[in-house]
Amino acid sequence: MYKNGGYAGDDRMCDLVCDRYAVLQVMSRFGIALGFGDKTIAEVCAESRVDAATFLAVVNMLMNFGNGAELAGEVSVRSLTDYLHNSHGYFLDFRLPAIRRKLIEAVDCALSDVSFAIMRFFDEYVAEVQRHMTYEEQTVFPYVESLLSGEKNAAYSIDIFRRQHDQVEAKLRELKNIIIKYYPEKENNNLLNAVLFDIFNCEQDLATHCQVEDYMFVPAVAQIERKLKNEQ
């Protein structure tokens, strides 16, 4: 049954998926597989060795059932970091390459300057996403790991990340607009419309990814920083 409030550990996982199918992306990034029958969210998380509180915090924030900063107090930062790391792999190794393959099939770069511009724009965008996520993998996540080990790097803080954090989905929005406004009509636009639909979905997916980072991950890490500072 569709819920109007937040989900809890004693709700069935199958009800969550059927109510809010977008949660499938969250499940995959936590490493939760299908085939869980009528088990509760808590039971499925336990079997998958996933911190249930973190899973529920992400789900409830993305479904607009809670404030990220408030929910940040319930999460395991290590579990949330793993979720974000897996999200990076999803975008860079699966989602964006899949869109590129469909885009190549949908537009003919040999016949249209607009087609060539679309592909170049997309490749530049992917490079930007790569830089964005590489910074997090090489700088932010190791810093967080050091915090979890009880070490505070005086030269860095999560506030530096917060102030520098750009919204990587913005350029994808521009690509979408180029296709809509300037790509010439063909006899059968089914393939182009399908890849445009994927771009819309990817734009939204990247936006929610950034929301988790900005409104949950950053406050959760800041709590650890304050705790270590108070202990000194």
NORGIVEN-V294481 format. One record per pair of residues at least 24 apart in sequence whose ideal C-beta (glycine too) atoms are under 10 Angstrom apart, sorted by the first residue. I is the first residue (numbers start at 0). J is the second residue. Records with the same first field share a line. If there is no record, write none. Layout:
I: J / J
This chain:
2: 62 / 64
3: 64
4: 59 / 62 / 64 / 65
5: 55 / 56 / 58 / 59 / 60 / 62 / 63 / 64 / 65 / 70
6: 40 / 54 / 55 / 58 / 59 / 62 / 64
7: 39 / 40 / 41 / 51 / 55 / 59
8: 39 / 40 / 41 / 42 / 43 / 44 / 45 / 51 / 52 / 54 / 55
9: 39 / 40 / 41 / 42
10: 39 / 40 / 41 / 55
11: 35 / 36 / 37 / 38 / 39 / 40 / 42 / 43
12: 36 / 37 / 38 / 39 / 40 / 41 / 42 / 43 / 44 / 54
13: 37 / 38 / 39 / 40 / 43
14: 39 / 40
15: 39 / 40 / 43 / 54 / 55 / 58 / 62
18: 62
19: 58 / 61 / 62 / 64
21: 58 / 61 / 62 / 200 / 203 / 204 / 207
22: 54 / 57 / 58 / 61 / 62
24: 61 / 86 / 89 / 94 / 200 / 204 / 207 / 208
25: 54 / 57 / 58 / 61 / 62 / 82 / 86 / 207 / 211
26: 54 / 58
27: 85 / 86 / 89 / 93
28: 54 / 57 / 81 / 82 / 83 / 84 / 85 / 86 / 87 / 88 / 89 / 208 / 211
29: 53 / 54 / 57 / 58 / 78 / 79 / 81 / 82 / 85 / 86
30: 81 / 82 / 85
44: 78
48: 78
49: 75 / 78 / 81 / 82
50: 74 / 75 / 76 / 77 / 78 / 79 / 81 / 82
51: 75 / 78
52: 78
53: 77 / 78 / 79 / 80 / 81 / 82 / 215 / 219
54: 78 / 79 / 82
56: 211 / 215 / 219
57: 82 / 83 / 207 / 210 / 211 / 215 / 216
60: 207 / 210 / 211 / 214 / 215
61: 207 / 208 / 210 / 211 / 215
65: 215
66: 214 / 215 / 218
67: 210 / 211 / 212 / 213 / 214 / 215 / 216 / 217 / 218 / 219
68: 213 / 214 / 215 / 217 / 218 / 219 / 221 / 222
69: 214 / 215 / 218
70: 214 / 215 / 218 / 219
71: 214 / 215 / 216 / 217 / 218 / 219 / 220 / 221 / 222
72: 215 / 218 / 219 / 222
73: 215 / 219
74: 211 / 215 / 216 / 218 / 219 / 222
75: 147 / 219
76: 143 / 144 / 146 / 147 / 215 / 216 / 219 / 220 / 222 / 223
77: 143 / 144 / 147
79: 143 / 211 / 212 / 215 / 216 / 219 / 220
80: 135 / 139 / 140 / 143 / 144 / 147 / 216 / 219 / 220
81: 140
82: 208 / 211 / 215 / 216
83: 132 / 135 / 136 / 139 / 140 / 143 / 208 / 211 / 212 / 215 / 216
84: 132 / 135 / 136 / 140
86: 132 / 204 / 205 / 207 / 208 / 211 / 212
87: 128 / 129 / 131 / 132 / 133 / 135 / 136 / 140 / 208
88: 132 / 136
89: 204 / 208
90: 125 / 128 / 129 / 131 / 132 / 167 / 201 / 204 / 205 / 208
91: 125 / 128 / 129 / 132 / 133 / 136
94: 197 / 200 / 201 / 204 / 205
95: 121 / 122 / 124 / 125 / 128 / 129 / 171 / 201 / 205
96: 125
97: 194 / 197 / 201
98: 125 / 171 / 174 / 194 / 195 / 197 / 198 / 200 / 201
99: 125 / 194
100: 194
101: 190 / 191 / 193 / 194 / 195 / 197 / 198
102: 174 / 178 / 190 / 191 / 194 / 195 / 197 / 198
103: 194
104: 190 / 191 / 193 / 194
105: 178 / 182 / 185 / 188 / 189 / 190 / 191 / 192 / 193 / 194 / 195
106: 178 / 182 / 183 / 185 / 190 / 191 / 194
107: 185
110: 183
111: 181 / 182 / 183
112: 181
113: 177 / 178 / 180 / 181 / 182 / 183
114: 178 / 182 / 183
116: 174 / 177 / 181 / 182
117: 174 / 177 / 178 / 181 / 182
118: 174
120: 170 / 171 / 173 / 174 / 177 / 178
121: 170 / 171 / 174 / 177 / 178 / 198
123: 170 / 174
124: 167 / 168 / 169 / 170 / 171 / 173 / 174
125: 170 / 171
127: 165 / 167 / 169 / 170 / 171
128: 167 / 168 / 170 / 171 / 205
129: 167
130: 165 / 167
131: 163 / 164 / 165 / 166 / 167 / 205 / 209
132: 167 / 208
134: 160 / 163 / 164
135: 160 / 164 / 212 / 216
138: 163
139: 163 / 164 / 212 / 216 / 217 / 220
142: 220 / 224
143: 216 / 219 / 220 / 223 / 224
146: 220 / 223 / 224 / 226 / 227
147: 220 / 223
149: 223 / 226 / 227 / 230
150: 227
151: 223 / 224 / 226 / 227 / 228 / 230 / 231
156: 220 / 221 / 224
157: 216 / 217 / 218 / 219 / 220 / 221 / 222 / 223 / 224
158: 217 / 220 / 221 / 224
160: 212 / 213 / 216 / 217 / 220
161: 212 / 213 / 216 / 217 / 218 / 220 / 221
164: 209 / 212 / 213 / 216 / 217
165: 209
166: 205 / 206 / 209 / 210 / 213
167: 202 / 205 / 206 / 208 / 209
168: 201 / 202 / 203 / 204 / 205 / 206 / 207 / 208 / 209
169: 202 / 205 / 206
170: 202 / 205
171: 198 / 199 / 201 / 202 / 203 / 204 / 205 / 206
172: 198 / 199 / 202 / 205 / 206
174: 198 / 202
175: 199 / 201 / 202
